[in-house]
Amino acid sequence: MDDHKVRHRLVVFYDGACEGCIKDRARYERWAGEQGQDIYWFDITDKEEVLLGMGISPQQALRELHVQTAEGDIYSELDAYILLMKRVPRLKLLALFIGLPVIRPALSWLYRTWVRSRLERDGRL
């Protein structure tokens, strides 16, 4: 994992067992183009020990997107999405919008509810 931190400005921890997450990753990579080349996509599936070693709860990693910056800082949920979205020109305004004080709490609740529902439906929670 550390060898990727040197070359990549952002590591995205995603659920590779989630069809929607895989599609979201592909869409992001397509939209990001060259600006997304310094991102390393780390599939968290069966990587509990690695996550725990980084201080990330495997259960929390399933419930929330996590990213790690080149400096080693880890962000989760909407903070992670905002960092990721700011790297794509067409998503920068959306990143600013979801960070607004009125929007953020409502969107956070919707996101957590949707993910919990997906994991329960898939029998993973």
DRENRO-821357 format. One record per residue: x, y, z of N, C-alpha, C in turn; residue in three letters; residue number from 0. Coordinates in pm, whole numbers, plus 50000, padded with zeros to 5 digits. Atoms other than C-alpha are relative to their C-alpha. Example, Ala and Ser with C-alpha at 12.3 -4.5 7.8 and 13.67 -1.06 7.14 Angstrom:
BEGIN
npx,npy,npz,capx,capy,capz,cpx,cpy,cpz,r,k
50089,49881,50000,51230,49550,50780,50090,50120,50000,Ala,0
49918,49881,49994,51367,49894,50714,49923,50109,50073,Ser,1
***
This chain:
BEGIN
npx,npy,npz,capx,capy,capz,cpx,cpy,cpz,r,k
50082,49881,50000,50000,50000,50000,50086,50125,50000,Met,0
49917,49880,49991,50278,50248,50087,50066,50035,49868,Asp,1
49936,49970,50127,50439,50212,49744,49909,50081,49908,Asp,2
50093,49923,50081,50123,50360,49589,49990,50145,50048,His,3
50012,49866,49943,50123,50660,49822,50102,50095,49938,Lys,4
49896,49916,50056,50446,50789,49669,49962,50048,49860,Val,5
50031,49967,50138,50320,50783,49311,49860,50057,49979,Arg,6
50138,49958,50018,49953,50860,49364,49963,50110,50099,His,7
50041,49890,49912,49813,51182,49499,49877,49966,50080,Arg,8
50121,50037,49930,49493,51011,49603,49977,49849,49987,Leu,9
50036,50142,50000,49408,50654,49701,49852,49994,50037,Val,10
50144,50014,49977,49038,50567,49678,49973,49856,50041,Val,11
50036,50132,49949,48915,50274,49886,49856,49975,49958,Phe,12
50135,50025,50051,48617,50127,49705,49963,49853,50016,Tyr,13
50055,50134,49982,48396,49820,49736,49994,49930,49864,Asp,14
49993,50071,50127,48496,49598,49444,49899,49888,49987,Gly,15
50105,50101,50005,48217,49355,49534,49864,50065,49970,Ala,16
50123,49924,50024,47958,49625,49460,49996,50040,49852,Cys,17
50012,49970,50142,47843,49643,49098,49988,50150,49973,Glu,18
50017,49855,50015,47733,50005,49137,50128,50076,50025,Gly,19
49873,49935,49968,48066,50099,49292,50100,49985,49884,Cys,20
49912,50024,50115,48253,49944,48998,49960,50091,49885,Ile,21
50049,49912,50107,48034,50136,48753,50033,50146,50031,Lys,22
49965,49863,49960,48088,50459,48951,50147,50027,49976,Asp,23
49855,49984,50022,48464,50404,48937,50028,50019,49851,Arg,24
49977,49989,50145,48456,50350,48559,49954,50135,49947,Ala,25
50053,49870,50043,48243,50661,48511,50096,50112,50043,Arg,26
49908,49898,49951,48475,50869,48727,50128,50000,49917,Tyr,27
49876,50008,50078,48783,50744,48540,49981,50057,49860,Glu,28
50029,49946,50133,48620,50828,48208,49991,50152,50004,Arg,29
50016,49856,49989,48523,51178,48321,50130,50070,50039,Trp,30
49877,49937,49951,48856,51248,48492,50107,50005,49891,Ala,31
49898,50003,50105,49065,51151,48190,50140,50000,50059,Gly,32
49861,49994,49953,49430,51239,48240,50012,50049,50143,Glu,33
49994,49950,49863,49355,51420,48565,49980,49889,50102,Gln,34
50023,50111,49908,49261,51084,48716,50112,49898,50000,Gly,35
49893,50098,50010,49587,50909,48631,50081,49984,50128,Gln,36
49922,50010,49877,49742,50981,48969,49915,49948,50116,Asp,37
50086,50059,49899,49458,50807,49152,50020,49849,49999,Ile,38
49991,50145,49985,49502,50454,49284,49871,49951,50061,Tyr,39
50127,50057,49954,49180,50256,49325,50032,49872,50075,Trp,40
49969,50114,49914,49216,50012,49615,49871,49927,50035,Phe,41
50118,50082,49972,48955,49734,49628,50011,49946,50143,Asp,42
49996,50039,49858,48873,49675,49996,49953,49857,50025,Ile,43
50052,50136,49984,48726,49330,49933,50108,49908,50057,Thr,44
49909,50093,49931,48895,49082,50173,50133,50063,50040,Asp,45
49877,49929,49961,49152,49345,50280,49986,50057,50142,Lys,46
50026,49952,49864,49045,49376,50645,50128,50037,50075,Glu,47
49875,49975,49928,49401,49354,50781,50068,50129,49953,Glu,48
49941,49877,50054,49528,49628,50550,49925,50122,50052,Val,49
50082,49889,49953,49238,49854,50643,50024,50028,50148,Leu,50
49977,49983,49856,49284,49792,51016,50137,50060,50027,Leu,51
49866,49945,49984,49654,49866,50981,50008,50148,49970,Gly,52
50003,49858,50035,49564,50204,50838,49906,50077,50091,Met,53
50093,49934,49909,49314,50275,51114,49860,50016,49944,Gly,54
50133,49994,50061,49008,50219,50895,49924,49874,50039,Ile,55
50085,50113,49967,48732,49996,51025,49948,49938,49870,Ser,56
50051,50064,50122,48648,49739,50753,49849,50019,49983,Pro,57
50145,49980,50008,48277,49774,50837,49969,50144,49956,Gln,58
50019,49860,50038,48304,50154,50807,50041,50021,49854,Gln,59
49957,49988,50139,48491,50116,50477,49892,49952,49904,Ala,60
50113,50045,50082,48189,49926,50343,49890,50105,49996,Leu,61
50111,49905,49988,47951,50197,50460,50032,50138,49946,Arg,62
49961,49865,50042,48149,50505,50354,50120,49994,49908,Glu,63
49883,49986,50083,48386,50598,50078,50112,50059,50084,Leu,64
49882,49946,49933,48738,50659,50211,50104,50033,49893,His,65
49886,49967,50086,49029,50834,50039,50117,50038,50089,Val,66
49878,49961,49929,49386,50888,50145,50080,50093,49909,Gln,67
49922,49903,50078,49584,51191,50030,50146,49957,49997,Thr,68
49857,50029,50010,49951,51184,49933,50070,50026,50133,Ala,69
49941,49971,49868,50024,51327,50279,49964,49894,50104,Glu,70
50038,50107,49909,49862,51021,50437,49872,50027,50078,Gly,71
50125,49968,49930,49546,51195,50563,49886,49920,49938,Asp,72
50113,50080,50046,49231,50983,50540,49870,50077,50024,Ile,73
50130,49933,49995,48890,51134,50463,49892,49898,49966,Tyr,74
50108,50095,50028,48556,50957,50456,49871,50073,49966,Ser,75
50134,49959,50036,48198,50992,50342,50002,50120,49906,Glu,76
50010,49887,50092,48117,51332,50186,50133,50072,49982,Leu,77
49868,49938,50015,48464,51471,50257,50081,49928,49892,Asp,78
49929,50080,50101,48604,51186,50045,49945,50030,49861,Ala,79
50061,49970,50129,48356,51249,49765,50038,50139,49951,Tyr,80
49965,49863,50039,48430,51621,49767,50143,50006,49947,Ile,81
49862,50003,50048,48805,51559,49734,50010,49936,49862,Leu,82
49998,50072,50127,48746,51316,49450,49936,50083,49889,Leu,83
50074,49926,50101,48493,51532,49268,50070,50130,49958,Met,84
49930,49875,50033,48707,51846,49283,50106,49979,49893,Lys,85
49897,50030,50099,48952,51672,49051,49944,49990,49858,Arg,86
50064,50013,50131,48700,51653,48765,49929,50131,49968,Val,87
50060,49870,50031,48610,51982,48596,49848,50001,50002,Pro,88
50147,50001,50007,48247,51883,48534,49935,49974,50134,Arg,89
50056,50030,49868,48203,51784,48900,50039,50101,50108,Leu,90
49953,49904,49900,48374,52077,49074,49886,50079,50064,Lys,91
50112,49925,49944,48055,52279,49115,49913,49912,50089,Leu,92
50077,50093,49919,47872,51975,49245,50071,49974,50133,Leu,93
49923,50018,49877,48152,51922,49498,49978,50117,50096,Ala,94
50026,49882,49917,48104,52277,49623,49858,49998,50056,Leu,95
50140,50003,49959,47727,52233,49634,49975,49901,50114,Phe,96
50027,50100,49895,47730,51912,49842,50070,50035,50131,Ile,97
49932,49957,49879,47963,52082,50088,49929,50113,50073,Gly,98
50073,49890,49936,47713,52358,50167,49936,49955,50131,Leu,99
50051,50037,49867,47600,52363,50532,49856,49950,50001,Pro,100
50139,50043,50001,47233,52319,50445,49984,49866,49926,Val,101
50010,50119,50085,47285,52047,50183,50071,49880,50062,Ile,102
49913,50108,49952,47560,51842,50349,49932,49903,50098,Arg,103
50060,50095,49905,47367,51697,50648,49890,49914,49937,Pro,104
50108,50075,50064,47067,51597,50437,50057,49896,49903,Ala,105
49939,50091,50095,47283,51442,50167,50075,49887,50072,Leu,106
49930,50101,49921,47492,51261,50428,49903,49895,50051,Ser,107
50103,50093,49950,47178,51108,50579,49949,49911,49886,Trp,108
50046,50077,50115,47052,51002,50235,50103,49897,49956,Leu,109
49891,50089,50041,47389,50852,50146,50011,49880,50095,Tyr,110
49988,50109,49901,47415,50649,50470,49881,49906,49992,Arg,111
50121,50080,50010,47056,50530,50433,50004,49911,49876,Thr,112
49992,50076,50124,47108,50422,50072,50103,49888,50010,Trp,113
49895,50102,49988,47434,50237,50148,49955,49888,50094,Val,114
50048,50102,49906,47285,50060,50450,49897,49910,49933,Arg,115
50103,50075,50071,46988,49952,50237,50064,49904,49897,Ser,116
49931,50082,50101,47219,49824,49959,50071,49882,50066,Arg,117
49926,50107,49931,47434,49626,50202,49905,49897,50062,Leu,118
50099,50093,49945,47130,49476,50374,49937,49916,49889,Glu,119
50060,50071,50114,46974,49384,50039,50095,49893,49946,Arg,120
49899,50094,50048,47300,49214,49936,50042,49898,50105,Asp,121
49965,50093,49892,47321,49030,50270,50142,50019,50054,Gly,122
49863,49972,49957,47651,49199,50356,50006,50080,50128,Arg,123
50006,49922,49875,47535,49378,50668,49922,49925,50105,Leu,124
***
